Amino acid sequence: MITILREHPVQENLALLHKRHFDAMHADTPPGSIHMLPPDALAAPQIRFFVMREEGRAIGMGAWNRHGPDLAELKSMHVLYEERGRGLARMMLRHLLADVAEAGIREVRLETGAQASFQVARSLYETEGFTRCAPFADYTLDPMSVYMALSLPVAVKT
């Protein structure tokens, strides 16, 4: 059974996830264009961090960062490569988007790589309705970055 729960990002049993995410982000991206956050920064109060587990084993992670009352940014989405191909990244993305919507935020943005190695991630975001947008928050134009946005529907209260 797969679970996705909010957890603290600094845990010994998350070391493999963080290392793999770090390695992937540094594989073909110049240092000045890497925007990932280290585990301790993911513990900031405005960030909600989630861990995907299967039978207790951490296999994926994702977070979102609040940039004010109306904007959230997706951060640190990663699924272990040996677990890919099962729809787990989509599951995590939908979980994060539902959590953002529940918080009353209606716009979600993200930064991802422009390189070929990020094509699968960009395709996932596009199939979930994200479209390209201008840099946001503290980001600037960078040929190594693609910025994407999604407007979430307003929840109807009954």
N, C-alpha and C positions, 0 to 999 in steps of 0.2 A: 504494500500500500504506500502511495506517495502522499506525503504531507508537506504543507508549506506553512511555516509559522514564523512569527516575529521573534527574533533572537538577538542577542548581543553579538556584534561582529568580531569581537576579540575572544576567541575560544581556541584551545589547542586542537580540537577536532575539526576546525575549519581551515587549518594550515594548508592542506593540500589544495582546497578550492582557491584560497588567496594566492598561493604560489602559481597555480596554473593560470589564473587570471592575469597575474603580473607578467608571467612569461609570454602569454598570448599578446598582451598589449605592447610589450617591448620587442616582439619578434621582428616587426618590419615598420615600426613607427619611430621617427626621430624623437629624442627626449623632449624637445620643446613642444611637441604635438601630442603628448600623452596626458590625458586628463583623468585618469583613474585615481581613486582615493585609496590611501592605505587603510587597513582595518581600523586603526584607532580613530581616523577621521570619519569613518562610517558610523561611529558611535555618537556623533554630534546630535544634539536634541532635535534639530529640524529634519533629521534623516530617519526614515523607517527602513530597517534592514530585515530581510526575510531569508530563511534557509529552507531549501527543499531537501527532504530526507526520504530515503527508502529503507525500511527496516532499521531505522535509527542512523543510517549512514548518510552523511552530507554529500549530496550529488549536484546541488545547484544553489545559486544565491542570486539575490537581486535587491535593489533598494530604490527608494525615491527620496528626493531632497525637495523640501518646500522652499520656494523662492518668493514667498508672499502669499496673500490670500487666494490668488487666482492662478498660480503657476507652480507646477511641479516638474522636476527633472528626473528622468530615470537614470540610475547609476549602477555600475558594477554587476550587470547581468552576466552570469556565466553558468554553464552546465559542463560538467566533466566530459571530456571528449569521448570516453568509452561509454557514456550514457546517451550520447546524441543519437538522433534518428527516431526517437520515441515520442516526439511532440512535447518534450519537457520545457524547452525554452518558451514555446507558445503558452504552455500552462503557467509558467512563471510570469510572463508578460501580462497575461489576462488577470492573474492574481494581483499584480502591482497596479494595474489600471483600475480594477475594482476597489482596491484600497484607497487609491487617490480619489476616485469618485465618491466613495463613502465619506472622505474628509471634506467634501464639498468643493473640491478644486475641479475646474472645468477645462483647463488646458495643460497638456503634458508635452514636454519637449525633451530632446535627447541629443547627444553628440556621439557620433560613431566614426569609425575610420572610413576614409575614401578608397583605401587600397582594396585590391582584389580579395585579400584574405578576410575582409569584412562584408563581402557580398551576401553571404548567407544571412547575416544579421540584418543588413539593409532590406533584404527581401522579406524577412519575417516582419519587420516593422511596416513595410509597405502593404503587405497582405492584411495587416491589422488596422489599416487606415491612416497611417502616418504619411505625411507629405513633407517634402523638403521646405526648409524655411531659412531665414537669416540667422546669424549668430545671436545668441541671447545671453542674459546674465553677464558674466565676466568673459565670455568667449569672444574671439575676434576672428575675422576671416583667416582661414588656414587651409591650404590646398590638401592637407592630410585629413581634414575633418568634413563630415557631412552632418548638417543639423536638420532635425526633423521635428514635426509638431503634429499633435492630434487634439482636436476639440472633443471633449466628452459631453454626452447629452446631459441635460439637466434632469435630475431625478424627479419623477412625478409622485407627489405624496397623495395617498388615498386615505 
